[in-house]
Amino acid sequence: MPTRIIRIAALLCGLATLPALAQDLPGFTSVEACRIDDTSAVIRMVYEGGSCETTEALEPRVELDGTSATVVIASKATAEMCTMQIVPNHVQKTIGIAPDTAELVITLLNPQLEPQGQETVPVLADGVDCSAKGESF
């Protein structure tokens, strides 16, 4: 009898983890950072997310730490009811950085303010690459 109870308990615990597995969110498809001048950079990224979410009106939170900066970009829902389609979402944000900032640790938060993706990227020097990619983005 105790073995049967243990098996049932183990099965129920296993079933309890299924919603967590179903909520595994996609992260970044691409991400880059380009220096605009000594004190600012532009972040460009694409992530797979909901068709009813945006980062457009939200300002990123930036914390400087030596040659690294931590950047948190939140997304928000644009509608109460959504089809739950996963689509590529394009983000372009300009942030303030220190002159010696060499890399960004970028975290994207979903509309529930849970981490959806995180990546560390180098801050590329301002130049043709940065400008050209911005036009096609």
N, C-alpha and C positions, 0 to 999 in steps of 0.2 A: 504493500500500500504506500509506504513512504516514497518508494522509487517512482511510482506513478505520479504522485504529487510533485515531485521534483521535475519530472519530464514535462508536466503541464505548465509548471512555473517557468521552465526554460523556454518552452514554446511561446508563452505569452510575452516573455521578455524579448524574444526574437521578433515577434510581431510588432512590438512597441517601437522597434528601431526602423521599421519600414517607412513611416512618414519622414523621418530624418533623411533617409536615402533618397526619397522622391524629391526632396527639396534641395538637392545638390545643385547649386546655381553655377551657370557658366561664368567664366571670368573674362579677361581681356583677349581680344583677337589681335590687337596691335596697340602699341603705346610708344610714344617718343616725347622727348623734351628738347626744345631748342632755346638757346639764350638769345634774347632780343637785344639786351644791353647789359650793363654792369649789375643792375638791380632787378631785372625781370626776365622771365622765360615764358614760353608758350608750351602748353601740354596738349598733345593731340592723341586721342585714343579712340578705339572702337571696341565696344563690348557687346556681347550677346545678352540682351535683356528684354523686358516686356515692351510691347508696342505702345503701351500707355504709360510710359515713364520718361522723364527728362531730367537733365542736370542744368538746363538752360538758365534759369533765373537764380540758381543757387551759387553762392561764392564758396570756393574751396577754402579749407582751413590749412594754414601752412605753419609749421614749427621748424625753425632753423636750428641746426645742431652741428657746428663746425662746417665741414665740407659737404654735409648731407642735409637734406630738408625732407621732412615728413609732410606729405600732402594728403588730405582727406577730401574726397569729392563725394557728396551725397546726391542721390537721385530722389525724385518724388513722383508720385502717381499723378497722372493728368486727368484721370477719370475714376469714378467709384467702381464702375463695372467695366471690365475689360475682357477681351477674347482670350487672353493668356498666350497670344502668339509671341514667339521668341524671334526678335529681329535684330539686325546690327544697329546699334545706337552710336552715333558719332559725337564726340565731345571735343571741344577746343576751349581751353581756359588759359588766361594769362595770369601769372602769379608773381608776387614779389619774392626775390631771393637775394642772398648776399653775393658780393662779387666773387668770393671763393667757393661758392656752392658747385660741386662737381657731380652730384647725383641726387635723384629724387626717389623717395620711397612712397609710391602712390597707392592709396587704398581707395577703392570704390565701395560705397555703401548702397545697398538696395533701398527701396522706399520704406522698408521696415527698419532702416538704419542698422542692418546687419552687414558685416563684410561680405562682399560679393567677389572681390578680386584684389590682389595685391601684387605689385611688381616693382623692382628697383631698376631704374633706368639712368644712364648717364645724361648729363646736360650737354647737348651737342653745341658746338660753337656756332654763332650766328654766321650765316652765309647763304650761298645759292641753294644748298640742300633744304635748309629751313624754309626759305621763301617759296621755293618751287613746290614743296610738299603741301604747304598751306593753301595754295591755289587749287590743287586737285582734291583737297580734303573736303 
